[in-house]
Amino acid sequence: MPKKKTHKGLAKRIKVTATGKLLHRQAGKSHLLGKKSSRRRRRLSHNKELSPGEERIVRRLLGR
């Protein structure tokens, strides 16, 4: 049986912490920032943990 390949596009967007949690960058902070409040921009800058449903799919794509 062939080896499982890591989905490289996804691997560049996801960070795995030491405890095994999966973190991703939040959407909405690349452009059109002038109309967004400072509070909203600040909160978007933090990484978020993946939801349990997505986590199962992503782990399979990452080969974990």
Secondary structure, 3 states (H helix, E strand, C coil): CCCCCCCHHHHCCEEECCCCCEEECCCCCCCCCCCCCHHHHHHHCCCEECCHHHHHHHHHHHCC
